[in-house]
Amino acid sequence: MKKIIFILGSGHSGSTVLDKALGSFPRSHSLGEIFFFSRIITSDTLCSCGKKYSHCPFWKTKRKLFCTKHSIKEESIKKFRMHLLPFGEGGIFYRLLDTIDLTLNLLGFSILLNNENKKIIKNNIFVFDLFQHETQIDYLIDSSKNFRRALFLKNKLKNKSIFLHLIRDGRAVIFSYLKKTYKVISTDEAGELQTREYKRKESNPHTIIKNWKRLNTFLYYYFKYFLSPKSSYLIRHEDFAATPQKTFQKMSDQLGLQLNVDALDLTTESHMVGGNSSRINAKNIHAPSYKWKTGLEKGIRQNFEKAAGNLLSKFNYPV
Ligand SMILES: [Zn+2]
């Protein structure tokens, strides 16, 4: 049984740790934000194993295999596109095709009119095959989060895909976005891991609220009316963080997966692409943080509850 598990949801909802946790089970593998495949595996940023992608033995082997199978030179990987072009790029004709493509795919057809999209979807499937071919892997976890890409792939993969909607209380999401710093892991000259703090660009709370609400409303209805309970599951970040094994067992039962939840272990070696520094740092799953309850500015919280209170209730968050 080979399945691709797509994690969908808004940023700052804990998808990196969820991906890492799901990938820690025997016969499953975390891909991370694999749609950055070409950009990252040729770079000097760090793989979740702690080594630079360019030095990681796992990625070195995969890269070689990839190039042989695809008959391309290693330098050409950089040109290999895995993420769809921004909606509307390339003039009115392209936009029209893109809209028709999206509508057809929303209705469950896998017809793609746009050649560029066809090529990109083929590339994605090629990379999935790279991992599944000649391996014991049953579950590949993809936390790229891009809904449009996942939708196009779902229709191509037929019943091989599973959609997870990861939701985190929007007030905690805003609080996380508004933190002034973020951490990046790198290696120093001696090859030791170093965590550095960087200043974050200022975010507009109004935009965060709008985006959180729009995406989660869309996913709420899409999951409710377009997906079967056999191939989709809702995970609340707070439940997962508080009781990961219980959450995975429920998910595994509903989806008919064979996850051995007792084997959950974040120290298992992984080779994820992208995501935040917890892809390397996280050695266990921390209980959910409620610092936003005291730390989030009152006015922002009120604005959020006014704009998205109904949606919070739909996901059983107290308002
Ligand atoms: Zn690695």
Boltz pocket constraint, residues with backbone or C-beta under 6 A from the ligand:
constraints:
  - pocket:
      binder: B
      contacts: [[A, 47], [A, 48], [A, 49], [A, 50], [A, 51], [A, 56], [A, 57], [A, 58], [A, 59], [A, 270], [A, 271], [A, 272]]
      max_distance: 6.0
